[in-house]
């Protein structure tokens, strides 16, 4: 049914909520929030409203819109964030990166706490430190603390399981005091945990002093191995202490956010200040930023970044004020459970730190632009080269196929998918050949392509969820071979009345790609071009994927035993039979009574085994 814009615009309420714009393919191209849906959505379709070129382009693509009302603008902000993250609309300014940061977790909710690495922060009465930007440094710190304080690393439930099993290897190498055996009382154990907490809070002096004294004492007693151990621990503590850069603040947690841009390329830099220490930094790339002012870009970044980050500092210092400052403050304060302040410092040390973040963003942007452009050239640029070579426009998704077998044994097919020049491994598929006997690659390819296209023509992916990746047919089929494989593909497409361009990857006598076969002619291609390199990568990937699948099937076949074919014989009974009988022939000659005499083999299963060998 045709969407009636005039009628639907009249229905819009004067209430807060979110609106969703769809294009002609029903794809979501924009999600926005509004304190008044009627006024905001109408503004997109008024001639008098000044709009950026990006929004003007978006409006021409809108085929329909929908909306949801909320009780407040704050609720609309949260819902907008969730929908943007889920659908990644083309015209929303988007945070490209989706990173999770490691935390150091001290399980104070346990009687005998452990120190662990965690990728999320939960309300579980444990104590968290971080987030940190370097997972390797977090692992090294946890390992150091466990060595310093001999804390447990096992997942036993204590004190319930005290004494139920032997102590682990860590106890025997003096890296755990074995609370699982009751060898250390809880009070003494908690003293060590509290010392570890002091260390994690940045108080390194007591640890360094203690290790220095122990090293000197061991050296005086001529216990040189012990002295070396303490010296190494002391060096590790010093290395961690030196990595913590002290700032000029009151020991509070802060994030410092600034950005740099060049054309449509935008980098946002975040400094993480924890307990007055600059513990790390991270940068993020933004997309769909054309025609957006800096404050709007920072506004989008803050909303998307903190929607997915479990830890919130008390203060967030920004390069400039954002559009929804008060609303975002209210939202973040609700998430944190206490007040969060958004600040835009103009003088003093805080302003200098924001400026430092901005200069770092500029440096990262300059360093990354060349890399980004090279990546764009070898991916999207390479796809455009291929499209130009073949006279095709709008290439996005390419699929390549290969067949693998050894003399017709365990023949398999592979399908690899590249979107915008990058492999989309979640859409890769394997095919076990069902209808072809013997080494007939053309017949196997006919079966694979037929199955692939039929799955793509399924009306509903909900009914057959395993075929979801097939639901979109490609813009180009790439066949690992020349005229023969291309003709097979064209035959299948004709049989199924489907129109998809088919291109063959032609190899020379040395099995290297020399050109492409398209529209019944071989087209030479520059070996140094990015398009040629992409075709080679696609070809190699299809070949690798097919060979790996074939190898895995051969491996399973080689480890298959005749016992696996007997009903009622699982791994445990198989082991019992193999342990009792020297060979399959001995088992074949055994009576049901002899088989039933083996521990773990019931009389009914023994009868099944005896009958199985008599009918073979």
N, C-alpha and C positions, 0 to 999 in steps of 0.2 A: 504494500500500500504506500502511495506517495506521501511523504511527510509534509504536512501543512504548517509552514513556518508561522504564518500570521496567526493562525488559530492557537498553536502551541505557545507562541510568545504571549498571547493574551492570558493564557492559563497560569503563567508564572506567578507565584505568590510573593508578597513583600515580606519574606522571611529569610533568615540565614540558612545557608546550606551549601552544597557543592553542585557543580554542573559538569557534564561530560559531553564532549563533542565527538561525533563519529563521522567518518568519511563514507564514500560510496561503497567501500568493501566492508563496512560496519566495524572497521578498526578504530580504536580510541586514539584520537590525535591530540586531545588536550583535556586536562582536568583542572578546574579552578574552584576557588571558594568565594563566597560573597556574604556580606552582612545583609544584603537585600538582593535576592535572586532576580527579581523583576528588573531592577535598574541595571544590574551588572550584565545579564545576558542580553538585554535589549541594546546595550552599548556596542556590542559587536556588530549589530546589523543596522545601526544608524549611520547615515552618510556623514552627518555633522561631527561625529566622534573622531578625534584624531587617533590614528592607529599606526603602530610601527610597521615597516614593510613585512616583517615576519608574521605579524597578526593579520595583516591584509591578505597575505598568501593563504594563511590557515582558514580564514573566513570563506574564501572561494572554494575550499575543499569540504566544508561542512555539509553533510547530507541530512543529518538529524542531530538532535541533542536530547539529553535526558537530565534529570536533576533529582536530588534528594534533599529534603529539608532537615534541619537539625535544630536542637533547642538553643544553641548558642554559636557564635562565631568560633569559639574555642573548639567545640565539637567538630565544626566544619573543617578547621585546620588539621585536626588529627585524621579525619576521614580523607581529606585531600592528600595528605602524606602517604597514607596506606595505599590509596588507589594509584598514585604516581609510581610508587615503588613496585606495585604489582604489574602495572600495564606499560610502564616506560613510554608514555605518549611522545610522539615525534616533536611536538611543539612546546613541551614543557622544558624549562631549563633543568638539566639533570646532572646529578652527581654520578660520574662514571664509575668510581671505585666502590666496591662493596666489601670492605675489609672488616675482619674481626680482630680485636686486640687481645693479647694474652694478659691475664692477671695472675698474681701470686695469691693463692687461697690458703688460709690457715684454718683448718676445720675445728674451730672452737666449739662447734656443736657436738663434737665427739669427746668421750671421756679422756682419750689419749690422742690428742690432735696430730694431724699430719700436715705437711706443706706440699701443696699441689699446684700444677699449672691449670688454669681454667680459662676457657674462651668466653665465658659469660658470668655475670654477677647476679646471684639470686638472693632472695630474702630467706636465708637458711641459717642465720645466726653464726655463720662463718665470718672471718675477717678477710677483707680483700685489699690488696695493694696493687696500684696501677691505675689505668691501663698502661702497658709498656708497648713500645713499637718494635722491639727486637725479641723475638721468641727465643733465639739462641742465648741471649743474655739472661732471660728469665730462667731457662733450664740450668744454666751455669750457677745462678744464684741459689736455686733450690738445692742443687747437688752440693754446693758449698755449705749451706745451712745444715743439711742432713749429716755431712761429715763433721761439722763443728760441734753439733749438739747430739749426735747419735740418735736421731729421731726415727720413728718407724716409717716405713714406706708401704707396708702391706695393707690389705683391705679387710683384715679380720675385724669382727665386731667385738670390741673390748668394752667392759671386762667380761662379757658373757662367754667369750671363747678362750679365756686365759687357761693355759695348761692343756688344751684339747689337742694340740699338735706340737711337733718338734719345732724349735726355733729355726729360722731360715738362715741362709748363708751369711746375710749381713751381720748377724750376731757373731758368727764364728770369725769374721774378718774385722771385728771390732768397729762396725759402723752402725750398730743398733744395740740398745741396752735391753732388748727383748722384754718389753712390757707384756707381750703375749704369754710369757712364762711366769710373770710376777717377779722378775729379777730386779725391777725398779718400782718403787712405790709411786703412786700418782702425784703426790706432792713434789717429789724430786723431779719427776718427769715434767710437771708443769713449770718448774723453775727454769728448765731448759727451753721450754716453749716460749716463756715470757722473755727470755734472753734473745731468742730468735725474733720475736716481735719488736724488741728494741732495735735490733739490727735492721730490720725491714723499715723501721721508722726513721732510719738515718743516723742512729747513734752508734757509730763504729768504734769509738775510742775504747770502751771497756773490752771489747773483743780483741782489738789490736794490742792493748796492754797485756791482757792475759796470755795471748799467744807468744808475745815477746818474752814474757817471764818464763813460760814453759819451755821455750826454745833454749834460753840461756841456762835454765836448770838442767835440761837434758844434756846440753853440751858439757857443763861442768861435771856431770856424772858419767861422762864418756859414752852416753847413749846416743850415738851419732845418727842412727836411723830415725829415732824419735825426733831428734833436733831437726833433721831434714824435713820430716813430715810437718812439724810446726812452722818451719820456714816457708814451705810451699803454701800452707794455709794462710799465713800472714801475707804473702805476696798476692794471693787471690783476693783477700779482703781489701788490701790497698788498691788493687786494680778496680774493684767495684766502687770504692770510696772516691777514687779520682774521676770516675766517669760521671759522678753526680755534680753538675755545674750549679753552684750556689747563685741565687738571684737576690735582689735587694728587697724582697717582700717579707710580709709578716708570717710566713710559714703556711699560707693558705693555698688551696687548690685553685688553679686558674687555667683556662685555655685562651690562647692568643691567636686570633684569626685575621689574616690579611690575604690579599690577592694581587695578581699581576695579569695583564692581558695584552695580547697582540692580535688584532683582528678578532677572529672567532675563537682563538685559542686562549683559554683561561686556566690558570693554576691557582688554587687556594692552598695556602700554607697554614698549618696548625702547630703551635708550640704547646706542649703539655707540661704544665708546671704543677708539681705535686709536693705538698709540704714545703714550699719555698724553693724547690729544686727543679731545674729544667731537666726532666728525665728523658725527653725525646721530642721528635718532631715528625710530621708526616705531611705529604702534599697530595693533592687531589686534582684531577682534571674535570672540568665541567663541559657539557655539550649543550647544543641548542641555545647558545648565548648571543647569537647575532641580534643586534638592535636593542639588547637589554642594557640598562644602566647598571653600574657597579653595585649600588645598594640593593637592586632587585636580585642580582646574582648572589650576593652574600646572604640575602634573605632566603633564597631557595636552598643554598648550601646549609645554612644553620638548621632549617627545618628537616631536611633529609638526613643530614649527618647525625643529629641528636635523636631522630626518630629511631635509628638503629644502633645507638651506642648505649649500653646499659649504665655506664657511669657518667654522672653529671657533676662538674665542679661548681663551686659557689659563685664564681665570677667568670664571665666570658667577655674578653676584651676584643672589640671589633675595629677594623680600619675606618669604618664610617657607619652611621646609624642605618638600620634596616627598616624596611617598610612597615612591618607589623611588630615593632619592638615590644610594645606593652603586652600584646596578645601572646607573643612568643615567650616573654618572661613569665606570664601566668601559666602557660602550658608546661614550660620546663620546671617551674617551681612545683607544679603538681606532680610531675614525674619524679623529681628528686625527693619530695617530701619536706622540703624547706626552701627558703627563698633563693632564687637564682637571679643574678644581676647581669644585664647586658650593658656594657660600658663602651664609650668611645673616647678614650683619653687623648687630651690635646697637649699636655705639658708633663714634664718630669720623666722619671724612669719608665713608667708604664707606657708613655707615648713612644719612648725610644725602643721598647721591646716590640711594640706593634710595628714600628718602622723597620726593625730588624727582620721581623717575619715577612714584611712586604718585600724587602730586598732579597731575602731568601727565595721568595716566590718568583721574583724576576730572574734570579739565577737559575732556578729549576726550569722555568719556562724556556729560557734560552738554550739550556742543555737538552731539553726534551723536544723542542721544535724540530730539530734535524732528525731525531729518532722517530718522531711521530710522522714526519713527512716521508721518511724512508719506509716506515711500516705501511703508510697509506699507499705508497707507490707499489709495494710488493703485494698488496692485497686488493684494495678497491681499484687502484690504478691498473693492476694487472688484469682484473676482470674487464675493465673498460677497453684495454688493449685487445683482449680476446674478442670482445663484442665488435670492435671496429674491424678486426681481421675477418670475422665471419659475416659482417653486415647486420649484426643484431644489436638492438638497444634494450635497455632495462634489464640486463643480466643481473641476477641476484643470487639465485640458488642453482648450483651445479651438482649433479650426481654422477659418480663414476662406478663402473662395475668390473669385476674380474672373476675368473674361474680358476680353481686350484684343485688338482688331483694328481695321483701317481698311477698311471696306467688304468685310469677309470675307478680307482679304489677311493672310497669315501669322498666323492666329488662334492665340493662346496662352492658357493658363490658369495661375493662380498659386495656391499654397497657402501660407499663413503660419500659424505655430503660436505660441500664447501659453500658457505654463505659469505658473500662479499670478500672472497678470497681467503677466508679462514675456515679451518676444519670445524664442523659442528658434530663433535663425537657423540653427542646424545642421540643423534639421528642415524648413526651408523647401523647397518643391519647385516645379519648373516643369513644365508640360505643353505639348507641341506637339500641337495638335489633328490627329488622324489620319483621323477618319471623317466630318467635317462639311465641306461645301463651301458657301461663302457666309456672310453675316452672320446666323447663327442662334445667339444667345447661349444659349438654353435647351438646344438640342441639344448645344452645346459643353460646357455645365455638366454635362449628363447624362453625357457621355463622361468628363470629368475626375473626377467623383465616383465613377463606376463603376470607373475604373482605380485611384483612390486606395483604395477599400474592398476591392477584390480583392487589391491588394498587402498590405493589412492583414490579410487572411484567409490569407495564405501561412503554411504550417505552419512553415517554417524559414527564418530570415533568413540562415543560413549559406550556403544554396544560392544566394540572390540578395542579396548583401551590399548592393547599392545600394538595397534596399527596407527596410533596417533601421529607418529613421525612421518607416516606415508600420506597423510591427508592432503598435504600440499604437494602438487606435482612440480617438478623442477622447471627452470627456464631453459636448461640445456642438459642433454645426456652426453657424457663423455665416455666413449667406449675404448677399452684397452686393446686396440687393434685397428686395422685399416678397414678396407672395403667390406671384408667378410662380416665382421662384427657389426658394422654400421648397417649393413643390409638386413641382418637379423633383427636389429632394433627397429628399423623402418617397417619390417614385416609385422612385428608385434603391434606397433602403433597403428598400422593400417587395419589389422584384424580387430583391434579394440576401438577403432574410430577415434583416436586421440592424436592431437597435433602438438608435437614437441620437437624442437630442433635437435639433431643428432650429429655429433662430431666424433670422428675417430682419431686416435693418437697413433700416428704411423711411426714405426721404428725402422732403423737401418739394419744392415747385416750384423752390426755389433750390439744389437738390441738397445740402441739409444734412440730417443725420440728425434725425428728429423723434420716432422711437419704434421699437419692435420689434414684429415680427409672430410670434406664437407660439400654437400650438394654435388656429389658424384665426381669431385675432382680433388686432387691433392694440392694443398696450399702450403708453400714454404713459409717458415717462420724464423725470425732472427733469433739465433741461439743465445744472444746476450740480452734479449728483451725480458722484461718482468713477466710478460704474458707467457713466454716460453718456459720460464722458471716455474711459474704457477702450474702449468700443464704437467710439467715433470713431477712436481710435488704431489699433484692429484694422482697421477699414474702410479708413483711409488707407494703412495698411501693405500690405494686400492689393492695393489699387489701384496703389500705387507699385511694388511688386514685379512686377506683371503688365506695367505700362507699360515698366519698364526692360528686361524680357526681350524684349518686342515691339520696342522701339527697337533693341536689339542685333541682332535678326534682320534688321530692315530695313536696318541699317547694313551687315551682311554681304552682304545681297542686292544693295545698291547698289554695293558694291565688287567684286562677282563679275564675272568676265570669261568670255567664251565659251571662251577659251584654257584656263580651269580645267577644262573638261569633256573635254579631249583627253587620252587615255591617254598617259603618258610625258612630259607637259609639266609640269614642276614650276616653282617660282619662278625658278630661274636661267635655264631655257630660255625661260620666258615673258618675262623681261627682255630676253634676246637677240633674240627675235622682235620685240618692241615697239620695240627700238632700231633694228633693221634695216628694218622695214616701217613706212611712214608711217601705215597704217590697216589695219583687218581686211580690207577689200576688196582691198588690195594683196596681203595674204597669201593670200586666197582664190584670187586669180588666179595665184599663183606655182606653178611646176612643182616636182616633188620634188627635181630637181637644184639648183634655185635655193635651196630651203629647206635642203638638206643642205650648201650652201656656207657657211652661217653657222657661225662657230666655236661648238662645244659642242652642235651638233645632229647626231646620228648619222643615217645613211641610213634606218635602220628607223623612227626617230621622224619623219623628214621624210615618209616614206610614210604613216605614221599620220595626220599633219596633213593631207596632201593628200586622203586617203580620207575623213577626217572632214568636210571641207567639201563633198565631192562627195555625201555621203549626207545632208546637212542640207537 
